[in-house]
Amino acid sequence: MSAYVEIIFDNSDNRVPIDKEEIFLRRVIGAKKDQYFLNKKVVPRSEVVNLLESAGFSNSNPYYIVKQGKINQMATAPDSHRLKLLREVAGTRVYDERKEESMNILKETDGKVEKITEFLKTIEDRLKTLEEEKEELKEYQKWDKARRTLEYIIHETELKENKKLLDDLESQRKNSGDKQKQFAQEIQKAQEKIKNIQKSLKDARKDVNTAKDEKSVLTTEHQQLLREKTKLDLTISDLSDEVQGDNKSKERAEQELERLKITISEKEKSSKLCDHVTKLCVERRKNVQEN
């Protein structure tokens, strides 16, 4: 649901600044909309108000329709009131108000210009600072590039050295593998040698035990021969006393004594030989243990 009001203005004198003899102004009011149409085109309310004010129709000028009693009031009014009334009728009040608004706008504009000037000054200072920082940045980039170049050279050198070191380590590892094999062979030979030495030591221990047994037997025989010699010496002494005149018995006794001496000498040689063999076995065992 809506309603509208339309006014048709005669603009043959071009009072309204539109190049048409008739101007159609319509206002349509609906449930949700309030629209203005100028020559069948939608326009905002502010444009309509400005257009009417330019033609002399203003909200501040209520004298397009003269009410009853206003003429007598104007005739009896003082000059200052009539001057004010004439200004209102002529529409100069609107221009005064606009002038005041314009002056306020100019003041605000001057303030904004001053702020903009200060802002521009700040921007210029900032630009100078940025120029200085730009130069510093160029210098920094120059030295940073040199630094990165040096770092690359150092890195490349270290990489080559590390690669060479890895090659040397790989070569040493291969050589160490060969040496390890050689050490393993030497260890195996040493183990075999130890086995042979242990076997020789075992045989030497057997020889020592055998020599000890032989020495014990020879010692027993030597003691027995000494006892027999002592007994024979006593017998010879007795026989010498009893058969001093019997030369044959004496010769037999002397022969028997000589035989016993020879036997004792042989036994002593055998005993010395056993001692020598035992000593050699002990020395051999000692050398084996030291090796």
C-alpha positions in Angstrom: 0.0 0.0 0.0 1.4 3.4 -1.0 0.4 7.0 -1.8 2.0 9.8 -3.8 1.9 13.5 -4.3 3.0 15.1 -7.6 3.7 18.8 -8.4 4.2 20.1 -11.9 6.3 23.3 -12.1 6.3 25.7 -15.0 9.9 26.4 -15.7 9.5 28.5 -18.8 11.5 31.3 -17.1 14.3 28.8 -16.2 14.0 29.6 -12.6 14.9 26.0 -11.8 18.3 25.2 -13.3 17.0 22.4 -15.5 16.7 22.8 -19.3 13.0 21.8 -19.4 9.8 24.0 -19.5 7.9 21.6 -17.1 9.4 19.8 -14.1 7.6 16.9 -12.5 8.3 16.3 -8.9 6.7 13.3 -7.2 7.0 11.9 -3.7 5.9 8.3 -3.1 5.3 7.1 0.5 4.9 3.4 1.1 5.0 1.0 4.1 8.8 0.7 3.9 9.9 3.3 1.4 9.8 7.1 1.0 11.1 8.0 -2.5 11.4 11.2 -4.5 11.1 11.3 -8.3 12.3 14.2 -10.5 11.1 13.9 -14.1 10.3 10.2 -13.4 13.8 9.5 -12.0 14.6 8.5 -8.5 16.6 11.2 -6.7 17.6 11.6 -3.0 15.7 14.1 -0.8 18.8 16.3 -0.4 19.0 16.9 -4.1 15.3 17.9 -4.2 15.8 20.3 -1.3 18.8 21.9 -3.0 17.0 22.2 -6.3 14.0 24.0 -4.6 16.3 26.3 -2.7 18.1 27.3 -5.9 14.6 28.3 -7.2 13.8 30.3 -4.1 11.8 27.8 -2.2 13.3 27.4 1.3 12.1 25.9 4.6 13.3 29.2 6.3 11.0 31.3 4.1 7.3 30.7 5.1 5.9 33.7 3.2 4.8 32.1 -0.1 1.4 32.1 1.5 0.4 35.3 3.4 -1.9 34.6 6.3 -4.6 37.0 7.5 -3.3 39.9 9.6 0.2 39.6 8.4 0.0 42.7 6.2 -1.1 44.9 9.1 1.7 43.3 11.2 4.3 44.1 8.6 3.0 47.7 8.1 3.2 48.5 11.8 6.5 46.6 12.4 9.7 48.5 13.0 12.3 48.9 10.3 14.7 46.3 11.7 11.9 43.7 11.7 10.8 44.7 8.2 14.5 44.4 7.0 14.7 41.0 8.5 11.4 40.0 6.9 12.6 41.3 3.5 15.7 39.2 3.8 13.7 36.1 4.6 11.3 36.8 1.7 14.2 37.4 -0.6 15.8 34.2 0.5 19.1 35.8 1.6 18.9 34.1 5.0 19.6 30.8 3.3 22.7 32.1 1.8 23.8 33.6 5.2 23.3 30.2 6.8 25.2 28.6 3.9 27.9 31.2 4.3 28.2 30.4 8.0 28.3 26.7 7.2 30.9 27.4 4.5 33.0 29.4 6.9 32.9 26.6 9.4 33.8 24.2 6.6 36.7 26.5 5.7 37.9 26.5 9.3 37.6 22.8 9.4 39.4 22.6 6.1 42.2 24.9 7.4 42.6 22.7 10.4 42.7 19.6 8.1 45.2 21.4 5.8 47.4 22.1 8.8 47.1 18.5 10.0 47.8 17.3 6.5 50.9 19.7 6.3 52.1 18.3 9.6 51.4 14.8 8.3 53.3 15.6 5.1 56.2 16.9 7.1 56.2 13.7 9.2 56.1 11.7 5.9 59.0 13.7 4.5 61.0 13.1 7.7 60.1 9.4 7.5 61.1 9.4 3.8 64.5 10.9 4.8 64.9 8.2 7.4 63.9 5.6 4.9 66.4 6.9 2.4 69.1 6.7 5.1 67.9 3.2 6.0 67.9 2.4 2.3 71.5 3.3 2.0 72.3 1.4 5.1 70.4 -1.6 3.7 72.4 -1.4 0.5 75.6 -1.3 2.5 74.4 -4.2 4.6 73.4 -6.2 1.6 76.8 -5.6 0.0 78.6 -6.8 3.1 76.1 -9.6 3.7 76.7 -10.8 0.1 80.5 -10.8 0.8 79.9 -12.6 4.1 77.8 -15.3 2.4 80.4 -15.6 -0.3 83.1 -16.2 2.3 80.9 -18.6 4.2 80.3 -20.5 0.9 84.1 -20.6 0.2 84.8 -21.8 3.8 82.0 -24.4 3.6 83.3 -25.6 0.2 86.9 -25.9 1.7 85.6 -27.7 4.8 83.6 -30.0 2.5 86.6 -30.9 0.4 88.7 -31.5 3.6 86.1 -33.7 5.1 85.7 -35.6 1.9 89.5 -36.2 1.8 89.4 -37.2 5.4 86.6 -39.7 4.7 88.6 -41.1 1.8 91.7 -41.5 4.1 89.6 -43.1 6.8 88.1 -45.5 4.2 91.6 -46.4 3.1 92.7 -46.8 6.7 89.7 -49.0 7.3 90.6 -51.2 4.3 94.2 -51.4 5.5 93.1 -52.1 9.0 91.1 -55.0 7.6 94.2 -56.4 6.0 96.2 -55.8 9.2 93.4 -57.4 11.2 93.6 -60.5 9.0 97.4 -60.5 9.5 96.9 -60.2 13.3 94.4 -63.0 13.2 96.9 -65.2 11.4 99.7 -64.2 13.9 97.3 -64.9 16.8 96.5 -68.3 15.3 100.3 -69.1 14.9 100.9 -67.9 18.5 98.1 -70.2 19.7 99.6 -73.1 17.8 103.0 -72.2 19.3 101.5 -72.0 22.8 100.0 -75.5 22.2 103.4 -76.8 21.1 105.0 -75.2 24.1 102.4 -76.6 26.4 103.0 -80.0 24.9 106.8 -79.6 25.3 106.2 -78.4 28.9 104.1 -81.5 29.5 106.8 -83.7 28.1 109.4 -81.8 30.1 107.4 -82.4 33.3 107.3 -86.1 32.4 111.0 -86.1 31.9 111.5 -84.2 35.2 109.3 -86.7 37.0 111.2 -89.6 35.4 114.5 -88.0 36.3 113.3 -87.5 39.8 112.3 -91.2 40.0 115.7 -92.3 38.6 117.5 -89.9 41.0 115.6 -91.4 43.9 116.5 -94.9 42.7 120.1 -94.0 42.2 120.2 -92.2 45.6 118.9 -95.4 47.2 121.4 -97.5 45.4 124.2 -95.0 46.3 123.3 -95.2 49.9 123.1 -99.0 49.7 126.6 -99.0 48.1 127.9 -96.7 50.7 126.6 -99.1 53.4 128.2 -102.0 51.5 131.4 -100.1 51.2 131.4 -99.4 54.9 130.7 -103.0 55.5 133.5 -104.1 53.1 135.9 -101.6 54.7 135.1 -103.2 58.0 135.5 -106.7 56.5 138.8 -105.7 54.9 140.0 -104.4 58.2 139.0 -107.6 59.8 140.6 -109.7 57.1 143.7 -107.6 57.1 144.1 -108.4 60.8 143.3 -112.0 60.3 145.2 -112.8 57.2 148.2 -110.7 57.3 150.4 -113.5 56.1 148.0 -114.8 53.5 148.9 -112.8 50.3 146.4 -114.5 48.1 143.5 -113.6 50.4 144.8 -110.1 50.6 144.9 -109.8 46.8 141.4 -111.2 46.5 140.2 -108.7 49.1 142.0 -105.9 47.3 140.5 -106.9 44.0 137.1 -107.0 45.5 137.7 -103.6 47.1 138.8 -102.3 43.7 135.7 -103.7 42.0 133.5 -102.1 44.6 135.2 -98.7 44.1 134.7 -98.9 40.4 131.0 -99.8 40.9 130.6 -96.9 43.4 132.3 -94.5 40.9 130.0 -95.6 38.1 127.0 -95.1 40.4 128.2 -91.7 41.4 128.6 -90.8 37.7 125.1 -92.0 37.1 123.8 -89.9 40.0 125.6 -86.8 38.7 124.2 -87.4 35.2 120.7 -87.6 36.7 121.3 -84.4 38.6 122.4 -82.7 35.4 119.4 -84.0 33.5 117.1 -82.8 36.3 118.7 -79.4 36.2 118.4 -79.2 32.4 114.7 -80.1 32.6 114.1 -77.5 35.3 115.8 -74.8 33.2 113.8 -75.9 30.2 110.6 -75.7 32.1 111.5 -72.3 33.4 112.3 -71.0 29.9 109.0 -72.4 28.6 107.0 -70.6 31.3 108.8 -67.3 30.6 108.0 -67.6 26.9 
